[in-house]
Amino acid sequence: MSVTSVLPEALEKASMKMLARMDVVTLHFMENCVSCAFCKYECPFWHVDEKYSPVNKAEEARRIYRKELTLAGKILGPLVHAGKPTKDEEITRILEYSYAACSNCGACYNTCPFGIDSGYLINMLRTFLHSAGATPSPLKELVELEVSGKCIEVEGLKRAWEDVLKRISEALGKDVPLDRKGVEVLLLPSLVEAALHPSAVVSAARVLEKSGVSWTLPSKPLGIRPPLSLLVGDVWSAKRQLESINNYVEKLNVKKVVLLDGGFAYPAFRWDMPSLIGKKPNYEVLHLVEFVRNAIKEDRLKLKKTSEKITWHSPCQLARRGGVTREAVEILSAASENFKRTPHDGEHTYCCGSGDAIGFIAPSLGRKIAELAGVTSGPPKELEGKIEKNYKIAAKRKLDDILKTGADTVITACPTCITTIETTSKVYGISLRTIHIADFIAERLE
């Protein structure tokens, strides 16, 4: 990204757009960091390079905040570390910190003695970049496509969705229940899951059918992985997307929405949606692991025991930001004689090294979705190189944690986590089977 391609007034508007997200909680994040750096040890990217400490990355947002919203910053500028990015190297640095060195895993927030979420401030930096037109490709184009509501008009994505519906029908031996009103459960997969992990969608349908609940699926996908706009800090578009999805769900009058995605989509639907749309949904949002754990307790599902050596990778968003820490452990403990938890699990889980926006920008992770969507452009070469290098190094901590269990199979619940663990285990010559928990459960159904 060259600042010469961005007009000064655009950078000024981008700063104002970023600061428009300020509230009392964000003010706490901006003002009360004491730079103790206790958070750095848990940041997966600090282990790549010490310059990637959460405090150092979040400082880029604080510099803009001080310059625009504090008296000392307006008067003294650089003397109090206040200033707005105007040079090439400053924009390049913010791009690197925001997209090559943060998966917004929440580990910094979890360990901060003062409860400061540096990942949130880094997401605000993405607001700045997005408003300045500097969001890296192909994420920029995918967000625009999803926000337009025209995903299903793209031939590659349409074909992926139609194919997964066909596979569900074949697995169930009947027509797929689509857009049915008044049922108990709406299964809400995304195009990412349909395209990258269709077996998980099919398995989830089988699980719901076996549980005996009435359920349905959308006839058309509600997004690529909605709301993608959250990944680029565009909370305003995310609000509109979530309002549209909420309206669809309310028209169906279902009791529960079940997600397969334990990545950023889970906290977005479970926790962010009520505040963004300004109302509490009249249905419950669950991840499949929560639904299955409840169904087992209610004797509606039974799983066959296996001796397979398995472990569970807790997706950061599902566990640390979502609070779902015990459900999968209970399911897998009951289903395998050789289930072992990783040394760092639940809210203390190690990040897989990718997630958030990285999974859409790194060519080795996000190329298939971009190709299906007809997007051929990629990030700037220098940024691309750093993203590819950094996430693979950051992933080593997670892989080492998995290896300590002696497991042959890693089970998780996030499409990006699956792809990342598969990719990086090959990079390090590690033999691991990585599957979605929906597939594991479907394999074990009695």
N, C-alpha and C positions, 0 to 999 in steps of 0.2 A: 504494500500500500504506500503510495507516495502522497504526501500532503499537498504537493503541487496540483493534484487532481481534485482536491477538495477546497472549495472557496472558504475564505476566513469566516464569512457569515454563516456558512454551514457548520463549521466547528463551534461557533458561538451558540447556534441553535442546538447542537448536539449536547453541549454542556448543560444548557437549560433543560433539555429533555431528560437527561440523566438525573438532574437534581429535582425534577418534578416528582420523582419517586420518594422523596424525603418524607419521613414521618417521625414520630417520637422514637420508635425502635431503631430506625436507621440513624437517627441523630446519636443514639447511644453507641452504635457501631462506629460512627465517625469520630466521636469525641473521647471515648473512654478506654481506648487501647493504650496500654502503658509500655508497649514494645518489649514485654518480657520474653517473647518468642517461645513460650511454652508450647504453643500450637505447632511449631515447625516440625517437631519429631514425628507427629502423626500425619503430616501432609505427605502424600505419596511422591510429590514432585520435588520436595526439599531433598529427598534422597537421590534425585537426579542431579540437582545443582542447588547449592545453598542460596543462590539469588532468588529461588522460587519459594522462599518462605512466605506463608500467608500474609504476614505483616508487611513484607516488602511489596507484594503484589497489590494488596489493598491500599497501600500508600498512594498509588496512582489516582484512586478515587478521592482520597482525602485531600490531595493537592488541589484538585478541581473544586471540591467543597470549600476549602479554606479561602480560595481566591474569590469565589462568588458569594459566599454566605457568611464570612466572618470579617469583622472590622480589621483585625490584625492582618489578615490575608490581603484585604483590599489595599491597605496602606503599605505594608512591609514586603509583600510578595515573597520572593525566594528566601528572604531572611527567616521566614516562619514556614518554609517548605510549602508555599502556596503558588499555584500557577496553572495555566491551561495549556494543554499540548498544542503546539503550533509547528513543530519541526518534524521532519521525516523520521528521525531517530526516536522521537517521543511516541509517534503513532505506531511505529514498528514495535517498540517495546510494549505498548499496551496490547497490541495484537498478540504478541508472544505470550505475555502473562495471562491474557484472557482465554486464549484458545489453544495454546501449546503447553500450558503448565497448570491447568486447573480443571478438575472433573466435577467441581462443586459437590464433593463427596460428603461434606459436613464434618469431617474429622476435626478441623480447626475449631468449629463451633462447639463440638462435643468436649474438647479438652481445654478450651479457654476458661480461665478462672473467673472472667468477667462476663461470660456469655456473649462474646462478640463473634458474629458470623462473617468471617472474611470472605467466604464464598458468595455471600449475598452482595457484598461490595464489588466483587469481581463481576458478578452478573450485571451490576449497574454500569460498570465499564463497558460491557457489551451493549447496553442501551446507548451509550455514547457512540460506540463504533457503528452500530446499526443506524442510528440517526444521521451519522455522517456518511452513510453509504459504504462503510468499510467492513461489513460482515463478510468473512471468507466464503468463497464458493467451495463446494456446491450447497452448503447450508443456506446461504442467502436465497438461492433460487428455489430450494425445497420449501423454505418458509413462505416465500411469495406464492408458490403453487398451492400450499395447504390453505393459506389465508384466503386465496381466491375461491376456494370451494370447488375447484375443478379437477381434483385428483383423479376421479374416476373417468374423466375424459381422456386421460393419457393412456395410450394403448397398453404399454407395458404394465402399468399399475392396475388397469382394468382387468387384464388377463390374469394377474396374480390373485386378485380378489375372486374372480370367477372360478379359478382353479381350486382355491381352498374351499369354496362352497360346494363344488363338485365332489371333492374328496370327503367332506363331511357327510354328504348325502350317501356316498358309497359305503362309508364306515357304519352309518346308522341303518342303512337299508331302507331309507325313506326320504321324503323331501325334507329339506332343512326348514325349520320354523322361522320365518322371516317377518320382522316388524309386527309381531303379535302383541295385542294389547291385553292388559290385565293378568299377565303371567307373573310368576314369582321372580324370575331371574332374567336379566339381559346380559348376555355375554358380549363384551365390548373389546374385540381385538382390533389392532391397527393394521395398516398396510405393511408396516415394517415386519410385523409378526407373520402376516399372510405370505409375504415374499421371502423372508429369510428363514422362518421357522414354521412352515405350514403344519408340520406334524403336531406341534404344540397346540395349535388352534383345533385341529381335529381331535386330539386327545382330550382337550378341555370339553368339547362337545360330548364326547363319549362319557366323561365323568359326570357331567350334568344329567345326561340321559339315564345313567346308571343310578344316580342318587334319587331319581323319582320326582324331581321338581319339574314344574312347568317352566319352560325357558324359551328364549328367542334370540335371534341375531339381527343386526342391521342388514338390510338388503344391499345397502351401499356403504362403503367405508366412510367414517366420519373424519378422516384425516390420514396423513402419512404416519404420524405418531403424535397425535394432538395432545396439548397445544405446543407445537414446535416453536412458536413465537416466544415462549418463555425462555428457550435456550439462548435467544439473542437479546434478551432483555426487553422485548416489546410486550409489556404487560397489557397494553391497550388492545392489541390484536388478540392476545390470549383471552382477554375478557370477552370479546365478541365471539370467539370460537367456543368458549365454555358456555356462554349463554345459548348459543345455537344447539350445542349438544344437550344441554340441560332441557331446553324446550322439547327436543325430540324425545328424551327419556320421559319427561313428564306426560307427554301425549300418550305414550305407551302405558303409563300407569303401572309400572313394575315396582316390586318391593325392593329389589336388590340389583345393583350393577356389579358384575364380576369382571375384574381385569386380569389379564395374564402378565401385564407389564409391571415388573417390580422396579423399573427405573424411574426417571423423573415424572412419568405420567401418574404414578400412584399418589405421591404427595400432592400433585397438581389437582387431581380429582378429589382426593380425600380431604385435604386441608386448605389448599389455596382457593379452590372454586367458591366456597361460600363467601369469602371476603371479596373476591374479584367480582362476582356477579351480584353481591349485595343481598343474598338470601340463602337460607338453609334449604338444601334439596329435600324433597319429600320421599327420598329413597336412601337406602344404605349403600355405601361404596365399600367393596371388599376385594381383596386379592384372592385368587384361586386357592392359595394355601389356607387362608382364613375360612373360606367356604368348605374346603375338604376337611379341615380339622373339626369344624362344627358338625359336618355330616357324619364323620366317624364317631364322634361322641354321641350323636343321636341314633346310631346304629343304622344309618341309611347307606353307608358305604363300608365295605370291608376290603382289606388289602392282604394279599398273599405274602408270606414271609420269604425273604431272599437271603442268601449268604454272601451276596455281592459286597465287595468292599467299597463303600460309598462315603462321601462327605458332602457338606452343604456349604455353598458360597452365599452368604447373605449379601444381596445387593445393597449398596449404601443407602439408596433412596428408600427402599422398602423397610430396612431395619433402622438405620440411624435417623433418617428424617421422617420415616413413616411409623416407627414404633412396633413393627411386626417382627419380633425377635424369637418367639418361642414356638410358633405354630408349625413351621417346617421341621424344626428339631423333633417335635412330638410325633409328627407323621413318619419321618424317616427312622427314628428310633424304634417305632413299632413295626416298621416294614422291613428292616434289615438287622440281622444278627451282627453285622460288621459295619455299623454306622459309627463314624467318629467325627466329632466336631473339630474344626480347625482351632488352633490355639487362640486366634483372634476372631471372635464371632459376635453376632448380634450387633449391639450398638458400637462394639469395638472392632467390627469387621475391617479388614484391610481392603482398600479399593482395588478393583481389578486393573486399574491403571488407565482406563478409558472412561466411557460414560459421558453423560451430559452432551456437549457439542462435539467432542473429539470423535465419537463414533460415526459422525456424519462427514467429518472433514478428512480424516486420515484415509488415504486411498486404499490401504490394506483392510480397512474396516467398512467404509461406507460406499464403496464404488458401485456395488450391485444396485442399491436403491437409486443412486444418482443415474445409473444407466437405464433402469426401468422407467425413470421419470423423464428421460431424454436430456439430462443435464450432463454436458461434457466438460465444462470448465472446472478447474480446481483452484485451490488456494495458491497464493504466491509461492514460488519454488522454495525460497528460504524458509518461509513459515511451514510449508509442507514437510520439509526435511526435519525441522525441529519437532513437529508433532509426531512424526513417525518414530524418531529416535527417542523422544521423551516418554511416550506412553509404554513403549516396550521395556524401557529400563524400570519405569515405575511399577510395571506388572510383576517384576521379579519378586517383590516382597510377598505378593499374593500367592504366586506359584510356590515359593518356599514354604509358606504356611500350609498350603494344600499337601505338599509332599510329606510334611511331618505326620500326616494322618495315615499314610500308607494306602490311601484310596486309589482305586483304579478308575472310578467314575466320580465326576464332579456334577452335582445337581444344583441348579440355580433357577432364577425366576425373572431374568431380565434379558431381552434380546441382545443388547450390547454386551453384557457380561459374558454370554455364551460365545459370541463371535470373538471377543477379546481374549478370553481364556483359550479358545481353540487356536487362535492365531499365534499368541505369544508362547504357548506350550510347544508349538512346532518350532518357533524361533530358538528356543532353548533345548530342543531335542528331548522333550518330556512326553511320554506316552500317556495321554489322558482322554477318556471319553467324557464329553461335556454335553449335558442334556437339560432341557427344561423340565421342571418338576411335574408339569402336566403329563409329559411323556412317561416319566417314571411311574406316576400314579396309575396311568392308563395300562401300563404293562403289568401292574400288580393287582388289578381289579379282580375280585372273586366273582 
